[in-house]
Amino acid sequence: MHTFVLDWRDYPGDLRRDISVANYRYNDDKVLWAKTGTDSDQVAEENDANPTARQPQKQNYTPGKWDTEKYVPQSNHLINNDKSNVNWYVLRYADVLLLYAEALNEWKQGPTADAYTAINMVRRRGYGLPVNTNSPADLTGLDMAGFREAIRRERAFELAFEGHRKNDLIRWGIYYETVKETAQRLGTWWVSANSPNYAVARPGYTIKGKHELFPIPQRDLDIMTQFEQHLGWK
């Protein structure tokens, strides 16, 4: 089964990378960290390992939930180090367009004119081009499999850090394979030997057939005795 690995380096010119991923070099008009500056690697690891340290003491170094540019207001400060007043994205029009294009491709066994229109609207915006005119970002001439891959790429870029990625990979049937493939591609950057606590993900903890599902609560198993726990959670 072919999997899909997200890597913005493969798609130069897409503006969504810098709009999505924070670079940690904000000035005083857009503060991400405390004004005292960021912690060193050593201090961050010591704080993280200290069971008596309060959570705010551990938030001065790559705080995973909010180190994304999307949630930093452009015109004012964050409320504090770990709170933004930017609304959380639930359903955006770009998401609807990409779902529509994906559904058309699967239904019609290949991309239709409407499917191309939908995905190209998202792509033009991602490349900073007018959304109502033809542009170099427009996709053409793809077969069903190629268009499916294009949809997967666009969902990854457009909806980055908005809570869709894992569910998308699961429904596409490539969750486990993509986690493993991404870990292999990123190599030593994925899990630093010197800073294991700050790894982006721990692919060794992902088990095929287990983490695609939640376990059935024991309470429900006790009530419905004919139910069986999912294999990975037994």
C-alpha positions as CSV (number, residue, x, y, z in Angstrom):
1,M,0.0,0.0,0.0
2,H,1.4,3.4,-1.0
3,T,1.5,5.9,1.9
4,F,1.7,9.6,2.0
5,V,4.5,11.4,3.8
6,L,4.1,15.1,4.4
7,D,7.3,17.1,3.7
8,W,7.0,20.8,2.7
9,R,10.5,20.7,1.3
10,D,9.1,18.8,-1.7
11,Y,6.8,21.7,-2.5
12,P,8.7,25.1,-2.6
13,G,6.6,28.2,-3.0
14,D,3.7,27.0,-0.9
15,L,3.1,29.8,1.6
16,R,1.3,27.7,4.1
17,R,4.5,26.4,5.7
18,D,5.5,29.7,7.2
19,I,1.9,30.6,8.0
20,S,1.5,27.3,9.9
21,V,4.8,26.7,11.7
22,A,6.2,29.2,14.2
23,N,9.8,30.2,13.9
24,Y,10.3,31.3,17.5
25,R,11.8,34.7,16.6
26,Y,9.0,37.0,17.4
27,N,9.6,40.6,18.4
28,D,7.9,42.4,21.4
29,D,4.9,43.2,19.2
30,K,4.0,39.5,18.9
31,V,5.3,37.6,22.0
32,L,5.3,33.8,22.0
33,W,7.6,33.3,25.0
34,A,8.0,35.0,28.3
35,K,10.0,38.3,27.9
36,T,12.9,36.7,29.8
37,G,13.6,34.6,26.7
38,T,13.6,30.9,26.0
39,D,15.1,28.2,28.1
40,S,18.2,26.4,27.1
41,D,18.0,22.7,26.3
42,Q,19.4,21.7,29.6
43,V,17.1,23.9,31.6
44,A,14.1,22.7,29.6
45,E,14.9,19.1,30.3
46,E,15.5,19.7,34.0
47,N,12.1,21.4,34.3
48,D,10.4,18.7,32.4
49,A,11.9,16.0,34.6
50,N,11.2,17.9,37.8
51,P,7.9,16.5,39.3
52,T,7.5,19.5,41.6
53,A,7.8,22.1,38.8
54,R,4.6,23.8,37.9
55,Q,3.3,23.5,34.3
56,P,4.0,27.1,33.4
57,Q,7.7,26.5,34.2
58,K,7.7,23.8,31.5
59,Q,6.1,26.1,28.8
60,N,9.1,28.2,27.9
61,Y,10.5,25.7,25.4
62,T,8.7,24.3,22.3
63,P,5.2,23.9,23.9
64,G,3.6,21.5,21.5
65,K,0.1,22.8,21.5
66,W,0.8,26.4,20.6
67,D,4.0,26.6,18.6
68,T,2.1,27.2,15.4
69,E,1.8,30.5,13.7
70,K,-1.9,30.0,13.0
71,Y,-2.9,30.7,16.6
72,V,-0.7,33.8,17.1
73,P,-2.7,37.0,16.4
74,Q,-1.2,39.2,13.8
75,S,-2.2,42.5,15.5
76,N,-1.8,41.8,19.2
77,H,-0.1,39.7,21.8
78,L,-1.1,36.3,23.0
79,I,-3.1,36.4,26.2
80,N,0.0,34.7,27.8
81,N,2.5,32.0,26.9
82,D,-0.1,29.3,26.5
83,K,-3.3,31.0,25.6
84,S,-4.4,32.6,22.3
85,N,-7.5,34.5,21.5
86,V,-7.7,33.1,18.0
87,N,-10.7,31.0,17.5
88,W,-10.1,27.2,17.1
89,Y,-10.9,26.0,13.6
90,V,-13.7,23.4,13.4
91,L,-14.9,23.5,9.8
92,R,-13.5,25.8,7.2
93,Y,-14.6,26.4,3.6
94,A,-11.3,25.0,2.4
95,D,-12.1,21.7,4.3
96,V,-15.5,21.6,2.5
97,L,-13.9,22.1,-0.9
98,L,-11.3,19.4,-0.4
99,L,-13.9,16.9,1.0
100,Y,-16.1,17.7,-2.0
101,A,-13.2,17.1,-4.5
102,E,-12.2,13.9,-2.7
103,A,-15.8,12.6,-2.8
104,L,-16.2,13.4,-6.5
105,N,-12.9,11.6,-7.4
106,E,-13.9,8.4,-5.5
107,W,-17.4,8.5,-6.8
108,K,-16.6,9.2,-10.5
109,Q,-13.5,7.0,-10.4
110,G,-11.4,10.0,-11.4
111,P,-11.4,13.8,-11.0
112,T,-14.2,15.8,-12.6
113,A,-14.2,19.5,-13.7
114,D,-15.9,20.4,-10.4
115,A,-13.3,18.4,-8.4
116,Y,-10.5,20.4,-10.2
117,T,-12.3,23.7,-9.5
118,A,-12.6,22.9,-5.8
119,I,-9.0,21.8,-5.2
120,N,-7.5,24.6,-7.4
121,M,-9.3,27.2,-5.3
122,V,-7.5,25.9,-2.3
123,R,-4.2,25.6,-4.1
124,R,-4.2,29.2,-5.5
125,R,-4.8,30.6,-2.1
126,G,-2.0,28.4,-0.6
127,Y,0.4,29.8,-3.2
128,G,-0.8,33.4,-2.7
129,L,-2.4,33.6,-6.2
130,P,-5.8,35.0,-7.2
131,V,-8.5,32.4,-6.5
132,N,-10.7,33.2,-9.4
133,T,-8.2,33.0,-12.3
134,N,-6.1,30.2,-13.8
135,S,-2.6,30.0,-12.3
136,P,0.5,27.8,-12.3
137,A,-0.8,26.2,-9.1
138,D,-3.7,24.6,-10.9
139,L,-3.7,20.9,-11.2
140,T,-4.7,19.2,-14.5
141,G,-4.5,15.8,-16.2
142,L,-4.4,13.6,-13.1
143,D,-5.9,10.1,-13.0
144,M,-7.9,8.8,-10.0
145,A,-4.8,7.8,-8.0
146,G,-2.9,10.9,-8.7
147,F,-5.8,13.2,-7.7
148,R,-6.2,11.2,-4.5
149,E,-2.6,11.9,-3.6
150,A,-3.1,15.6,-4.5
151,I,-6.1,15.7,-2.1
152,R,-4.1,14.1,0.6
153,R,-1.3,16.7,0.2
154,E,-3.6,19.6,0.2
155,R,-5.5,18.5,3.3
156,A,-2.1,18.1,5.1
157,F,-0.9,21.5,4.1
158,E,-4.2,23.5,4.3
159,L,-5.5,21.9,7.6
160,A,-2.1,21.6,9.4
161,F,-2.5,21.7,13.2
162,E,-6.3,21.8,13.0
163,G,-7.0,18.3,14.3
164,H,-7.7,16.5,11.0
165,R,-4.5,14.7,10.2
166,K,-4.8,11.5,12.3
167,N,-8.4,11.0,11.4
168,D,-7.6,11.5,7.7
169,L,-4.8,8.9,7.8
170,I,-7.0,6.4,9.6
171,R,-9.9,6.8,7.2
172,W,-7.5,6.5,4.2
173,G,-6.2,3.3,5.8
174,I,-2.5,4.5,5.9
175,Y,-2.1,5.7,9.5
176,Y,0.4,3.1,10.8
177,E,2.4,3.0,7.5
178,T,2.6,6.8,7.3
179,V,3.8,7.2,10.9
180,K,6.6,4.7,10.3
181,E,7.5,6.0,6.9
182,T,7.7,9.6,8.2
183,A,9.9,8.5,11.1
184,Q,12.3,6.8,8.7
185,R,12.4,9.8,6.4
186,L,13.1,12.3,9.1
187,G,15.8,10.1,10.6
188,T,17.7,11.4,13.6
189,W,15.7,14.7,13.7
190,W,12.6,12.7,14.6
191,V,13.9,11.6,18.0
192,S,17.0,13.3,19.3
193,A,19.3,11.1,21.3
194,N,20.2,14.0,23.5
195,S,16.6,15.3,24.0
196,P,14.3,12.3,23.8
197,N,11.6,14.1,25.8
198,Y,11.2,16.6,23.0
199,A,10.7,14.2,20.1
200,V,8.0,15.2,17.7
201,A,6.5,11.8,17.9
202,R,7.4,8.4,19.1
203,P,6.8,6.0,16.2
204,G,7.8,3.0,18.4
205,Y,4.6,3.5,20.4
206,T,2.3,3.2,17.3
207,I,1.0,-0.4,16.8
208,K,-0.7,-1.4,13.6
209,G,-4.4,-2.2,14.1
210,K,-4.4,-0.7,17.7
211,H,-4.1,3.0,17.5
212,E,-6.6,3.4,14.7
213,L,-9.3,2.6,17.3
214,F,-10.2,3.6,20.8
215,P,-10.6,0.8,23.4
216,I,-14.1,-0.2,24.4
217,P,-14.6,0.9,28.0
218,Q,-14.7,-2.0,30.4
219,R,-18.1,-0.7,31.8
220,D,-19.6,-1.2,28.3
221,L,-18.0,-4.7,28.0
222,D,-19.5,-5.6,31.4
223,I,-23.0,-4.5,30.3
224,M,-22.8,-6.0,26.7
225,T,-21.2,-9.3,27.3
226,Q,-21.3,-10.3,23.7
227,F,-18.9,-7.4,22.8
228,E,-15.3,-8.2,22.4
229,Q,-12.5,-5.8,23.0
230,H,-10.6,-4.6,19.9
231,L,-7.7,-6.9,19.3
232,G,-5.0,-4.3,20.0
233,W,-6.4,-3.4,23.3
234,K,-7.0,-6.9,24.8
